[in-house]
Amino acid sequence: MKLPYIAFLARIRRLFTAPSPHLDMIADAFAQGTLKQPAQPMSDQELARAIRDFQTMPLSETSLRKLAARLADEKSGR
């Protein structure tokens, strides 16, 4: 059973050391339904890698789509 997205978002929030527009974009995308939780469970290391990669990109719909692809299938996002 999947956790509500709020619980998954709390996991993501722990990866940020300060408020961030990247985190805001992630939270908004979950709330709007444009970003979904991973189809398969992700380890903390896999999730941290995906978020770190997302943070290195400028905020855009393209970067959000890349993060969504990583969450959908972490192994293909490498």
Secondary structure as GFF3:
##gff-version 3
##sequence-region A 1 78
A	DSSP	alpha_helix	5	13	.	.	.	ID=ss1
A	DSSP	alpha_helix	21	32	.	.	.	ID=ss2
A	DSSP	alpha_helix	44	55	.	.	.	ID=ss3
A	DSSP	alpha_helix	61	72	.	.	.	ID=ss4
A	DSSP	three_ten_helix	74	77	.	.	.	ID=ss5
###
